[in-house]
Amino acid sequence: MDNFYYAQFNPNSMELEDLIIKSGAVMFGDFTLASGKKSNYYISIKKAITNPVILKKIAESMAVYVKNEKISGIELGSVPIAVALALETNRPFVIVRKESKDHGTKDLVEGDVVKGEEIIVVEDVITTGGSVLRAVRILRDYGAVVKRVLVVVDREEGGRENLSKEGIELISLISVSSLLSRYR
């Protein structure tokens, strides 16, 4: 990594919100979210996590919340986060697919899930929580115990409340209200 690139994204001199903003991951315009909702802003954590400095900072920030759980990422967006967090914590991880493959094992989960083991689900951005709840249900169907979800950004649009109804705690590194307050 060249010095200019590293200097632009020095994790020691910038907080996670600053790194995400500087990466260009916060965009304004007309967007349709995964939940189907319309929004005048979009947060592309996928854009941010392609920068290894930001991905490492996210993993370091999340690591303090991981206990003895296995980690789970959801195809595609949170898989790099799950991998980075697994490397940071030396904990194993699994991947929840959006749909089963039409070949091979046709499993919805890649990796081993042992009945009764605790898994913490990681996600990049949560809006209503639909994608996360789908992943949680799949993991539970495989016998996992899922009590917590860890996200980079909470859009504060019902995700926390929807997860709470299922007995799941939401832990977010950044709230969208804090992130967007930097643009006012």
DRENZA-310847 format. One record per residue: residue number from 1; residue in three letters; x, y, z of N, C-alpha, C in turn. Coordinates in nm, 4 decimals, padded with zeros to 6 digits, m for minus. Layout:
{atom NUM, 'ALA', {X, Y, Z}, {X, Y, Z}, {X, Y, Z}},
...
//
This chain:
{atom 1, 'MET', {00.0858, m00.1168, 00.0000}, {00.0000, 00.0000, 00.0000}, {00.0903, 00.1229, 00.0000}},
{atom 2, 'ASP', {00.0688, 00.2126, m00.0935}, {00.1561, 00.3296, m00.0982}, {00.1228, 00.4279, 00.0136}},
{atom 3, 'ASN', {00.2189, 00.5142, 00.0443}, {00.2029, 00.6062, 00.1571}, {00.0889, 00.7050, 00.1389}},
{atom 4, 'PHE', {00.0658, 00.7517, 00.0153}, {m00.0427, 00.8458, m00.0078}, {m00.1770, 00.7805, 00.0253}},
{atom 5, 'TYR', {m00.1956, 00.6595, m00.0231}, {m00.3204, 00.5878, 00.0006}, {m00.3416, 00.5680, 00.1499}},
{atom 6, 'TYR', {m00.2393, 00.5239, 00.2182}, {m00.2513, 00.4992, 00.3605}, {m00.2763, 00.6288, 00.4364}},
{atom 7, 'ALA', {m00.2085, 00.7364, 00.3973}, {m00.2269, 00.8645, 00.4650}, {m00.3705, 00.9141, 00.4509}},
{atom 8, 'GLN', {m00.4324, 00.8867, 00.3352}, {m00.5706, 00.9289, 00.3151}, {m00.6657, 00.8566, 00.4100}},
{atom 9, 'PHE', {m00.6327, 00.7350, 00.4471}, {m00.7219, 00.6535, 00.5280}, {m00.6503, 00.6007, 00.6522}},
{atom 10, 'ASN', {m00.5778, 00.6850, 00.7195}, {m00.5043, 00.6433, 00.8383}, {m00.6023, 00.6181, 00.9526}},
{atom 11, 'PRO', {m00.6206, 00.4934, 00.9931}, {m00.7194, 00.4634, 01.0965}, {m00.6831, 00.5215, 01.2322}},
{atom 12, 'ASN', {m00.5595, 00.5541, 01.2534}, {m00.5205, 00.6105, 01.3816}, {m00.5612, 00.7564, 01.3958}},
{atom 13, 'SER', {m00.5797, 00.8246, 01.2831}, {m00.6143, 00.9657, 01.2905}, {m00.7607, 00.9926, 01.2563}},
{atom 14, 'MET', {m00.8342, 00.8888, 01.2227}, {m00.9730, 00.9085, 01.1831}, {m01.0639, 00.8075, 01.2514}},
{atom 15, 'GLU', {m01.1818, 00.8512, 01.2864}, {m01.2824, 00.7623, 01.3408}, {m01.3528, 00.6905, 01.2265}},
{atom 16, 'LEU', {m01.4261, 00.5876, 01.2590}, {m01.4935, 00.5072, 01.1581}, {m01.5893, 00.5900, 01.0730}},
{atom 17, 'GLU', {m01.6662, 00.6794, 01.1348}, {m01.7574, 00.7645, 01.0570}, {m01.6802, 00.8459, 00.9541}},
{atom 18, 'ASP', {m01.5683, 00.9025, 00.9961}, {m01.4861, 00.9819, 00.9043}, {m01.4350, 00.8966, 00.7895}},
{atom 19, 'LEU', {m01.3908, 00.7766, 00.8194}, {m01.3399, 00.6870, 00.7156}, {m01.4480, 00.6522, 00.6140}},
{atom 20, 'ILE', {m01.5680, 00.6261, 00.6624}, {m01.6791, 00.5919, 00.5735}, {m01.7160, 00.7100, 00.4851}},
{atom 21, 'ILE', {m01.7207, 00.8279, 00.5435}, {m01.7513, 00.9485, 00.4650}, {m01.6435, 00.9723, 00.3610}},
{atom 22, 'LYS', {m01.5189, 00.9646, 00.4019}, {m01.4078, 00.9911, 00.3100}, {m01.4031, 00.8898, 00.1953}},
{atom 23, 'SER', {m01.4534, 00.7692, 00.2186}, {m01.4525, 00.6660, 00.1142}, {m01.5546, 00.6927, 00.0037}},
{atom 24, 'GLY', {m01.6474, 00.7835, 00.0287}, {m01.7530, 00.8099, m00.0686}, {m01.8697, 00.7139, m00.0557}},
{atom 25, 'ALA', {m01.8790, 00.6438, 00.0552}, {m01.9845, 00.5447, 00.0743}, {m02.1216, 00.6065, 00.1013}},
{atom 26, 'VAL', {m02.1246, 00.7326, 00.1425}, {m02.2521, 00.8014, 00.1662}, {m02.2854, 00.8817, 00.0414}},
{atom 27, 'MET', {m02.3983, 00.8487, m00.0193}, {m02.4377, 00.9132, m00.1448}, {m02.5781, 00.9716, m00.1315}},
{atom 28, 'PHE', {m02.6022, 01.0780, m00.2055}, {m02.7330, 01.1428, m00.2027}, {m02.7943, 01.1398, m00.3421}},
{atom 29, 'GLY', {m02.9258, 01.1188, m00.3490}, {m02.9981, 01.1077, m00.4758}, {m03.1270, 01.0312, m00.4518}},
{atom 30, 'ASP', {m03.1751, 00.9603, m00.5535}, {m03.2961, 00.8786, m00.5417}, {m03.2566, 00.7317, m00.5463}},
{atom 31, 'PHE', {m03.2857, 00.6596, m00.4369}, {m03.2446, 00.5207, m00.4258}, {m03.3605, 00.4336, m00.3799}},
{atom 32, 'THR', {m03.3598, 00.3083, m00.4224}, {m03.4503, 00.2058, m00.3705}, {m03.3654, 00.1100, m00.2892}},
{atom 33, 'LEU', {m03.4034, 00.0903, m00.1641}, {m03.3267, 00.0059, m00.0727}, {m03.3698, m00.1402, m00.0854}},
{atom 34, 'ALA', {m03.2928, m00.2297, m00.0276}, {m03.3249, m00.3733, m00.0303}, {m03.4624, m00.3996, 00.0301}},
{atom 35, 'SER', {m03.5031, m00.3156, 00.1231}, {m03.6344, m00.3301, 00.1873}, {m03.7471, m00.2877, 00.0947}},
{atom 36, 'GLY', {m03.7126, m00.2252, m00.0181}, {m03.8133, m00.1728, m00.1096}, {m03.8455, m00.0267, m00.0832}},
{atom 37, 'LYS', {m03.7992, 00.0240, 00.0291}, {m03.8230, 00.1642, 00.0629}, {m03.7452, 00.2557, m00.0298}},
{atom 38, 'LYS', {m03.7980, 00.3748, m00.0511}, {m03.7290, 00.4788, m00.1282}, {m03.6523, 00.5658, m00.0290}},
{atom 39, 'SER', {m03.5377, 00.6168, m00.0734}, {m03.4559, 00.7006, 00.0144}, {m03.3824, 00.8044, m00.0691}},
{atom 40, 'ASN', {m03.3564, 00.9196, m00.0071}, {m03.2781, 01.0240, m00.0754}, {m03.1291, 01.0138, m00.0424}},
{atom 41, 'TYR', {m03.0917, 00.9099, 00.0308}, {m02.9498, 00.8838, 00.0553}, {m02.9268, 00.7333, 00.0567}},
{atom 42, 'TYR', {m02.8039, 00.6961, 00.0310}, {m02.7662, 00.5551, 00.0278}, {m02.6302, 00.5411, 00.0944}},
{atom 43, 'ILE', {m02.6156, 00.4374, 00.1737}, {m02.4880, 00.4115, 00.2391}, {m02.4349, 00.2795, 00.1846}},
{atom 44, 'SER', {m02.3304, 00.2879, 00.1051}, {m02.2716, 00.1708, 00.0416}, {m02.1495, 00.1256, 00.1208}},
{atom 45, 'ILE', {m02.1753, 00.0507, 00.2271}, {m02.0634, m00.0005, 00.3061}, {m01.9777, m00.0916, 00.2194}},
{atom 46, 'LYS', {m02.0392, m00.1545, 00.1195}, {m01.9609, m00.2379, 00.0272}, {m01.8500, m00.1558, m00.0386}},
{atom 47, 'LYS', {m01.8794, m00.0307, m00.0714}, {m01.7775, 00.0578, m00.1291}, {m01.6669, 00.0839, m00.0260}},
{atom 48, 'ALA', {m01.7054, 00.1065, 00.0973}, {m01.6078, 00.1358, 00.2024}, {m01.5203, 00.0147, 00.2337}},
{atom 49, 'ILE', {m01.5796, m00.1052, 00.2385}, {m01.5031, m00.2223, 00.2819}, {m01.4092, m00.2763, 00.1756}},
{atom 50, 'THR', {m01.4131, m00.2196, 00.0558}, {m01.3122, m00.2591, m00.0424}, {m01.1789, m00.1928, m00.0109}},
{atom 51, 'ASN', {m01.1799, m00.0990, 00.0817}, {m01.0571, m00.0366, 00.1313}, {m01.0120, m00.1172, 00.2530}},
{atom 52, 'PRO', {m00.8950, m00.1802, 00.2474}, {m00.8521, m00.2666, 00.3581}, {m00.8362, m00.1934, 00.4909}},
{atom 53, 'VAL', {m00.8044, m00.0655, 00.4867}, {m00.7892, 00.0108, 00.6111}, {m00.9246, 00.0253, 00.6797}},
{atom 54, 'ILE', {m01.0272, 00.0543, 00.6011}, {m01.1620, 00.0695, 00.6579}, {m01.2155, m00.0656, 00.7044}},
{atom 55, 'LEU', {m01.1961, m00.1688, 00.6246}, {m01.2421, m00.3019, 00.6632}, {m01.1779, m00.3449, 00.7938}},
{atom 56, 'LYS', {m01.0503, m00.3193, 00.8089}, {m00.9798, m00.3546, 00.9336}, {m01.0363, m00.2750, 01.0516}},
{atom 57, 'LYS', {m01.0625, m00.1475, 01.0305}, {m01.1183, m00.0635, 01.1381}, {m01.2562, m00.1144, 01.1798}},
{atom 58, 'ILE', {m01.3375, m00.1555, 01.0827}, {m01.4692, m00.2124, 01.1140}, {m01.4518, m00.3393, 01.1969}},
{atom 59, 'ALA', {m01.3619, m00.4280, 01.1534}, {m01.3391, m00.5535, 01.2265}, {m01.2895, m00.5265, 01.3681}},
{atom 60, 'GLU', {m01.1972, m00.4330, 01.3833}, {m01.1470, m00.3991, 01.5166}, {m01.2584, m00.3428, 01.6040}},
{atom 61, 'SER', {m01.3439, m00.2598, 01.5455}, {m01.4541, m00.1994, 01.6213}, {m01.5579, m00.3033, 01.6617}},
{atom 62, 'MET', {m01.5811, m00.4010, 01.5754}, {m01.6791, m00.5067, 01.6052}, {m01.6248, m00.6102, 01.7024}},
{atom 63, 'ALA', {m01.4953, m00.6331, 01.6998}, {m01.4342, m00.7412, 01.7777}, {m01.4660, m00.7325, 01.9265}},
{atom 64, 'VAL', {m01.4803, m00.6138, 01.9787}, {m01.5080, m00.5981, 02.1222}, {m01.6442, m00.6545, 02.1616}},
{atom 65, 'TYR', {m01.7320, m00.6755, 02.0650}, {m01.8659, m00.7274, 02.0928}, {m01.8773, m00.8783, 02.0766}},
{atom 66, 'VAL', {m01.7750, m00.9406, 02.0207}, {m01.7798, m01.0850, 01.9970}, {m01.7332, m01.1576, 02.1225}},
{atom 67, 'LYS', {m01.8170, m01.2506, 02.1667}, {m01.7823, m01.3296, 02.2840}, {m01.7282, m01.4632, 02.2340}},
{atom 68, 'ASN', {m01.7962, m01.5698, 02.2642}, {m01.7535, m01.7013, 02.2175}, {m01.8372, m01.7506, 02.0998}},
{atom 69, 'GLU', {m01.9097, m01.6579, 02.0363}, {m01.9961, m01.6989, 01.9264}, {m01.9166, m01.7269, 01.7992}},
{atom 70, 'LYS', {m01.9777, m01.8080, 01.7153}, {m01.9327, m01.8186, 01.5772}, {m01.9901, m01.6955, 01.5076}},
{atom 71, 'ILE', {m01.9285, m01.6541, 01.4003}, {m01.9696, m01.5345, 01.3264}, {m02.0431, m01.5777, 01.2000}},
{atom 72, 'SER', {m02.1442, m01.5017, 01.1618}, {m02.2139, m01.5300, 01.0367}, {m02.2256, m01.4032, 00.9535}},
{atom 73, 'GLY', {m02.1919, m01.4167, 00.8261}, {m02.2130, m01.3103, 00.7300}, {m02.3218, m01.3520, 00.6333}},
{atom 74, 'ILE', {m02.3862, m01.2529, 00.5740}, {m02.4933, m01.2778, 00.4785}, {m02.4414, m01.2452, 00.3395}},
{atom 75, 'GLU', {m02.4609, m01.3388, 00.2477}, {m02.4187, m01.3183, 00.1089}, {m02.4811, m01.1906, 00.0545}},
{atom 76, 'LEU', {m02.4170, m01.1095, m00.0050}, {m02.2792, m01.0893, m00.0399}, {m02.2163, m00.9823, 00.0493}},
{atom 77, 'GLY', {m02.2951, m00.8833, 00.0839}, {m02.2422, m00.7621, 00.1470}, {m02.1658, m00.7792, 00.2759}},
{atom 78, 'SER', {m02.2108, m00.8675, 00.3622}, {m02.1429, m00.8753, 00.4915}, {m02.0401, m00.9873, 00.4993}},
{atom 79, 'VAL', {m02.0196, m01.0600, 00.3908}, {m01.9200, m01.1676, 00.3938}, {m01.7785, m01.1133, 00.4186}},
{atom 80, 'PRO', {m01.7349, m01.0068, 00.3499}, {m01.6009, m00.9542, 00.3812}, {m01.5887, m00.9089, 00.5274}},
{atom 81, 'ILE', {m01.6963, m00.8542, 00.5812}, {m01.6950, m00.8110, 00.7211}, {m01.6812, m00.9333, 00.8119}},
{atom 82, 'ALA', {m01.7561, m01.0394, 00.7824}, {m01.7480, m01.1621, 00.8626}, {m01.6083, m01.2222, 00.8571}},
{atom 83, 'VAL', {m01.5487, m01.2235, 00.7388}, {m01.4133, m01.2782, 00.7243}, {m01.3134, m01.1942, 00.8049}},
{atom 84, 'ALA', {m01.3196, m01.0626, 00.7888}, {m01.2273, m00.9740, 00.8616}, {m01.2456, m00.9889, 01.0127}},
{atom 85, 'LEU', {m01.3702, m00.9996, 01.0571}, {m01.3976, m01.0156, 01.1995}, {m01.3485, m01.1515, 01.2499}},
{atom 86, 'ALA', {m01.3645, m01.2545, 01.1685}, {m01.3130, m01.3873, 01.2061}, {m01.1613, m01.3837, 01.2211}},
{atom 87, 'LEU', {m01.0943, m01.3159, 01.1298}, {m00.9489, m01.3035, 01.1395}, {m00.9077, m01.2213, 01.2612}},
{atom 88, 'GLU', {m00.9831, m01.1163, 01.2907}, {m00.9524, m01.0287, 01.4048}, {m00.9732, m01.1000, 01.5383}},
{atom 89, 'THR', {m01.0748, m01.1872, 01.5464}, {m01.1110, m01.2517, 01.6733}, {m01.0673, m01.3976, 01.6821}},
{atom 90, 'ASN', {m01.0165, m01.4504, 01.5710}, {m00.9803, m01.5913, 01.5628}, {m01.0992, m01.6822, 01.5922}},
{atom 91, 'ARG', {m01.2173, m01.6395, 01.5470}, {m01.3402, m01.7165, 01.5626}, {m01.3823, m01.7684, 01.4250}},
{atom 92, 'PRO', {m01.4406, m01.8862, 01.4184}, {m01.4879, m01.9383, 01.2898}, {m01.6108, m01.8616, 01.2412}},
{atom 93, 'PHE', {m01.6413, m01.8761, 01.1127}, {m01.7580, m01.8090, 01.0571}, {m01.8316, m01.8991, 00.9595}},
{atom 94, 'VAL', {m01.9558, m01.8610, 00.9341}, {m02.0382, m01.9266, 00.8327}, {m02.0974, m01.8175, 00.7438}},
{atom 95, 'ILE', {m02.1439, m01.8599, 00.6273}, {m02.2066, m01.7679, 00.5325}, {m02.3488, m01.8155, 00.5070}},
{atom 96, 'VAL', {m02.4446, m01.7239, 00.5187}, {m02.5832, m01.7544, 00.4851}, {m02.6068, m01.7060, 00.3426}},
{atom 97, 'ARG', {m02.6494, m01.7985, 00.2580}, {m02.6772, m01.7662, 00.1177}, {m02.8134, m01.6980, 00.1037}},
{atom 98, 'LYS', {m02.8273, m01.6190, m00.0027}, {m02.9569, m01.5588, m00.0328}, {m03.0536, m01.6639, m00.0846}},
{atom 99, 'GLU', {m03.0010, m01.7610, m00.1569}, {m03.0824, m01.8734, m00.2043}, {m02.9919, m01.9941, m00.2196}},
{atom 100, 'SER', {m03.0519, m02.1102, m00.2117}, {m02.9689, m02.2305, m00.2230}, {m02.9217, m02.2475, m00.3669}},
{atom 101, 'LYS', {m02.8048, m02.3081, m00.3785}, {m02.7502, m02.3378, m00.5110}, {m02.8352, m02.4465, m00.5748}},
{atom 102, 'ASP', {m02.8331, m02.4529, m00.7075}, {m02.9070, m02.5594, m00.7748}, {m02.8174, m02.6795, m00.8031}},
{atom 103, 'HIS', {m02.6995, m02.6810, m00.7406}, {m02.6073, m02.7931, m00.7565}, {m02.5370, m02.8195, m00.6233}},
{atom 104, 'GLY', {m02.4581, m02.9238, m00.6196}, {m02.3842, m02.9566, m00.4970}, {m02.4776, m02.9912, m00.3825}},
{atom 105, 'THR', {m02.4471, m02.9391, m00.2653}, {m02.5257, m02.9718, m00.1457}, {m02.6574, m02.8960, m00.1378}},
{atom 106, 'LYS', {m02.6662, m02.7868, m00.2097}, {m02.7860, m02.7003, m00.2107}, {m02.8132, m02.6376, m00.0738}},
{atom 107, 'ASP', {m02.7132, m02.6334, 00.0115}, {m02.7291, m02.5757, 00.1449}, {m02.7463, m02.4236, 00.1385}},
{atom 108, 'LEU', {m02.8198, m02.3716, 00.2361}, {m02.8339, m02.2270, 00.2504}, {m02.7239, m02.1690, 00.3381}},
{atom 109, 'VAL', {m02.6521, m02.2560, 00.4100}, {m02.5436, m02.2113, 00.4972}, {m02.4154, m02.2810, 00.4549}},
{atom 110, 'GLU', {m02.3118, m02.2013, 00.4331}, {m02.1790, m02.2550, 00.4025}, {m02.0966, m02.2496, 00.5298}},
{atom 111, 'GLY', {m02.0424, m02.3629, 00.5694}, {m01.9693, m02.3741, 00.6949}, {m02.0494, m02.4602, 00.7901}},
{atom 112, 'ASP', {m01.9878, m02.4957, 00.9004}, {m02.0513, m02.5874, 00.9951}, {m02.1312, m02.5136, 01.1013}},
{atom 113, 'VAL', {m02.2553, m02.5576, 01.1195}, {m02.3392, m02.5081, 01.2280}, {m02.3701, m02.6281, 01.3169}},
{atom 114, 'VAL', {m02.3306, m02.6172, 01.4419}, {m02.3548, m02.7236, 01.5390}, {m02.4793, m02.6858, 01.6190}},
{atom 115, 'LYS', {m02.5698, m02.7821, 01.6311}, {m02.6933, m02.7567, 01.7052}, {m02.6617, m02.7012, 01.8446}},
{atom 116, 'GLY', {m02.7247, m02.5896, 01.8780}, {m02.7090, m02.5277, 02.0096}, {m02.5971, m02.4249, 02.0199}},
{atom 117, 'GLU', {m02.5127, m02.4137, 01.9173}, {m02.4041, m02.3155, 01.9277}, {m02.4564, m02.1745, 01.9009}},
{atom 118, 'GLU', {m02.3924, m02.0776, 01.9670}, {m02.4316, m01.9382, 01.9492}, {m02.3594, m01.8778, 01.8294}},
{atom 119, 'ILE', {m02.4363, m01.8029, 01.7518}, {m02.3822, m01.7343, 01.6344}, {m02.4245, m01.5888, 01.6414}},
{atom 120, 'ILE', {m02.3300, m01.4988, 01.6162}, {m02.3603, m01.3564, 01.6045}, {m02.3593, m01.3225, 01.4556}},
{atom 121, 'VAL', {m02.4655, m01.2596, 01.4095}, {m02.4791, m01.2242, 01.2686}, {m02.4246, m01.0838, 01.2486}},
{atom 122, 'VAL', {m02.3421, m01.0659, 01.1447}, {m02.2925, m00.9329, 01.1106}, {m02.3558, m00.8890, 00.9789}},
{atom 123, 'GLU', {m02.3783, m00.7585, 00.9682}, {m02.4396, m00.7009, 00.8489}, {m02.3797, m00.5627, 00.8269}},
{atom 124, 'ASP', {m02.3841, m00.5172, 00.7028}, {m02.3275, m00.3865, 00.6732}, {m02.4217, m00.2742, 00.7155}},
{atom 125, 'VAL', {m02.5441, m00.2756, 00.6624}, {m02.6432, m00.1720, 00.6932}, {m02.7760, m00.2403, 00.7217}},
{atom 126, 'ILE', {m02.8478, m00.1909, 00.8220}, {m02.9812, m00.2434, 00.8503}, {m03.0827, m00.1316, 00.8361}},
{atom 127, 'THR', {m03.1930, m00.1635, 00.7694}, {m03.3045, m00.0689, 00.7556}, {m03.4212, m00.1239, 00.8375}},
{atom 128, 'THR', {m03.4998, m00.2119, 00.7791}, {m03.6119, m00.2733, 00.8519}, {m03.5732, m00.4047, 00.9173}},
{atom 129, 'GLY', {m03.4630, m00.4632, 00.8721}, {m03.4153, m00.5879, 00.9299}, {m03.4606, m00.7125, 00.8563}},
{atom 130, 'GLY', {m03.5277, m00.6976, 00.7442}, {m03.5793, m00.8126, 00.6713}, {m03.4735, m00.9134, 00.6313}},
{atom 131, 'SER', {m03.3641, m00.8672, 00.5739}, {m03.2569, m00.9573, 00.5304}, {m03.1920, m01.0273, 00.6491}},
{atom 132, 'VAL', {m03.1730, m00.9530, 00.7553}, {m03.1107, m01.0102, 00.8747}, {m03.2026, m01.1138, 00.9389}},
{atom 133, 'LEU', {m03.3308, m01.0818, 00.9479}, {m03.4249, m01.1766, 01.0084}, {m03.4335, m01.3050, 00.9273}},
{atom 134, 'ARG', {m03.4276, m01.2946, 00.7964}, {m03.4271, m01.4136, 00.7113}, {m03.3056, m01.5005, 00.7443}},
{atom 135, 'ALA', {m03.1884, m01.4376, 00.7558}, {m03.0656, m01.5101, 00.7889}, {m03.0745, m01.5733, 00.9279}},
{atom 136, 'VAL', {m03.1274, m01.4990, 01.0234}, {m03.1423, m01.5513, 01.1599}, {m03.2319, m01.6749, 01.1595}},
{atom 137, 'ARG', {m03.3426, m01.6675, 01.0877}, {m03.4351, m01.7819, 01.0825}, {m03.3692, m01.9044, 01.0198}},
{atom 138, 'ILE', {m03.2919, m01.8820, 00.9146}, {m03.2203, m01.9935, 00.8509}, {m03.1226, m02.0560, 00.9494}},
{atom 139, 'LEU', {m03.0438, m01.9724, 01.0173}, {m02.9476, m02.0239, 01.1149}, {m03.0178, m02.0997, 01.2273}},
{atom 140, 'ARG', {m03.1293, m02.0463, 01.2721}, {m03.2057, m02.1144, 01.3771}, {m03.2598, m02.2477, 01.3264}},
{atom 141, 'ASP', {m03.3021, m02.2517, 01.2010}, {m03.3487, m02.3783, 01.1420}, {m03.2368, m02.4828, 01.1389}},
{atom 142, 'TYR', {m03.1135, m02.4356, 01.1283}, {m02.9979, m02.5251, 01.1295}, {m02.9577, m02.5634, 01.2723}},
{atom 143, 'GLY', {m03.0263, m02.5074, 01.3714}, {m02.9999, m02.5426, 01.5106}, {m02.9189, m02.4413, 01.5889}},
{atom 144, 'ALA', {m02.8812, m02.3307, 01.5261}, {m02.8009, m02.2282, 01.5948}, {m02.8872, m02.1454, 01.6900}},
{atom 145, 'VAL', {m02.8206, m02.0871, 01.7870}, {m02.8834, m01.9921, 01.8780}, {m02.8324, m01.8538, 01.8372}},
{atom 146, 'VAL', {m02.9237, m01.7673, 01.7956}, {m02.8858, m01.6324, 01.7540}, {m02.9566, m01.5331, 01.8452}},
{atom 147, 'LYS', {m02.8769, m01.4577, 01.9202}, {m02.9317, m01.3606, 02.0145}, {m02.8933, m01.2173, 01.9801}},
{atom 148, 'ARG', {m02.7866, m01.2034, 01.8954}, {m02.7360, m01.0688, 01.8684}, {m02.7002, m01.0527, 01.7211}},
{atom 149, 'VAL', {m02.7224, m00.9301, 01.6729}, {m02.6839, m00.8906, 01.5379}, {m02.5976, m00.7664, 01.5516}},
{atom 150, 'LEU', {m02.4888, m00.7646, 01.4769}, {m02.3911, m00.6565, 01.4823}, {m02.3828, m00.5926, 01.3440}},
{atom 151, 'VAL', {m02.4140, m00.4623, 01.3353}, {m02.4133, m00.3933, 01.2062}, {m02.3194, m00.2737, 01.2093}},
{atom 152, 'VAL', {m02.2744, m00.2354, 01.0909}, {m02.1923, m00.1148, 01.0815}, {m02.2819, 00.0070, 01.0979}},
{atom 153, 'VAL', {m02.3896, 00.0160, 01.0167}, {m02.4775, 00.1336, 01.0221}, {m02.6226, 00.0905, 01.0415}},
{atom 154, 'ASP', {m02.6870, 00.1508, 01.1392}, {m02.8308, 00.1352, 01.1609}, {m02.9001, 00.2563, 01.1003}},
{atom 155, 'ARG', {m02.9822, 00.2333, 00.9973}, {m03.0561, 00.3419, 00.9328}, {m03.1701, 00.3935, 01.0208}},
{atom 156, 'GLU', {m03.1934, 00.3288, 01.1340}, {m03.2953, 00.3719, 01.2303}, {m03.4342, 00.3797, 01.1664}},
{atom 157, 'GLU', {m03.4682, 00.2730, 01.0934}, {m03.5986, 00.2680, 01.0263}, {m03.6747, 00.1411, 01.0613}},
{atom 158, 'GLY', {m03.6622, 00.0980, 01.1867}, {m03.7414, m00.0147, 01.2343}, {m03.6662, m00.1449, 01.2534}},
{atom 159, 'GLY', {m03.5434, m00.1517, 01.2076}, {m03.4664, m00.2746, 01.2215}, {m03.4500, m00.3183, 01.3658}},
{atom 160, 'ARG', {m03.4143, m00.2255, 01.4514}, {m03.3928, m00.2577, 01.5937}, {m03.5209, m00.3142, 01.6561}},
{atom 161, 'GLU', {m03.6325, m00.2488, 01.6269}, {m03.7598, m00.2914, 01.6830}, {m03.8024, m00.4281, 01.6272}},
{atom 162, 'ASN', {m03.7831, m00.4487, 01.4980}, {m03.8203, m00.5765, 01.4373}, {m03.7351, m00.6916, 01.4900}},
{atom 163, 'LEU', {m03.6078, m00.6673, 01.5119}, {m03.5218, m00.7713, 01.5694}, {m03.5608, m00.7989, 01.7147}},
{atom 164, 'SER', {m03.5924, m00.6933, 01.7882}, {m03.6299, m00.7075, 01.9285}, {m03.7526, m00.7968, 01.9437}},
{atom 165, 'LYS', {m03.8473, m00.7884, 01.8509}, {m03.9667, m00.8729, 01.8540}, {m03.9321, m01.0211, 01.8442}},
{atom 166, 'GLU', {m03.8151, m01.0503, 01.7867}, {m03.7689, m01.1893, 01.7729}, {m03.6680, m01.2269, 01.8811}},
{atom 167, 'GLY', {m03.6537, m01.1382, 01.9823}, {m03.5619, m01.1658, 02.0921}, {m03.4157, m01.1461, 02.0552}},
{atom 168, 'ILE', {m03.3896, m01.0566, 01.9593}, {m03.2538, m01.0347, 01.9113}, {m03.2109, m00.8918, 01.9437}},
{atom 169, 'GLU', {m03.0934, m00.8798, 02.0017}, {m03.0358, m00.7489, 02.0325}, {m02.9604, m00.6972, 01.9101}},
{atom 170, 'LEU', {m02.9821, m00.5707, 01.8758}, {m02.9083, m00.5075, 01.7670}, {m02.7986, m00.4200, 01.8266}},
{atom 171, 'ILE', {m02.6767, m00.4421, 01.7797}, {m02.5632, m00.3596, 01.8190}, {m02.5147, m00.2918, 01.6915}},
{atom 172, 'SER', {m02.5128, m00.1598, 01.6918}, {m02.4665, m00.0879, 01.5725}, {m02.3443, m00.0034, 01.6076}},
{atom 173, 'LEU', {m02.2489, m00.0017, 01.5154}, {m02.1301, 00.0815, 01.5352}, {m02.1626, 00.2284, 01.5120}},
{atom 174, 'ILE', {m02.2528, 00.2535, 01.4162}, {m02.2855, 00.3906, 01.3768}, {m02.4360, 00.4019, 01.3571}},
{atom 175, 'SER', {m02.4934, 00.5113, 01.4051}, {m02.6336, 00.5397, 01.3743}, {m02.6364, 00.6365, 01.2565}},
{atom 176, 'VAL', {m02.7365, 00.6199, 01.1720}, {m02.7441, 00.7054, 01.0537}, {m02.7639, 00.8516, 01.0928}},
{atom 177, 'SER', {m02.8325, 00.8770, 01.2027}, {m02.8538, 01.0162, 01.2446}, {m02.7207, 01.0833, 01.2771}},
{atom 178, 'SER', {m02.6315, 01.0111, 01.3404}, {m02.4987, 01.0661, 01.3689}, {m02.4186, 01.0871, 01.2407}},
{atom 179, 'LEU', {m02.4239, 00.9872, 01.1530}, {m02.3492, 00.9957, 01.0275}, {m02.3977, 01.1121, 00.9420}},
{atom 180, 'LEU', {m02.5291, 01.1245, 00.9256}, {m02.5830, 01.2303, 00.8406}, {m02.5709, 01.3691, 00.9029}},
{atom 181, 'SER', {m02.5586, 01.3761, 01.0347}, {m02.5425, 01.5071, 01.1000}, {m02.4145, 01.5765, 01.0557}},
{atom 182, 'ARG', {m02.3220, 01.4999, 01.0034}, {m02.1950, 01.5573, 00.9550}, {m02.2112, 01.6311, 00.8240}},
{atom 183, 'TYR', {m02.3269, 01.6134, 00.7594}, {m02.3515, 01.6793, 00.6300}, {m02.4341, 01.8059, 00.6467}},
{atom 184, 'ARG', {m02.4767, 01.8373, 00.7668}, {m02.5607, 01.9554, 00.7883}, {m02.4773, 02.0761, 00.8182}},
//
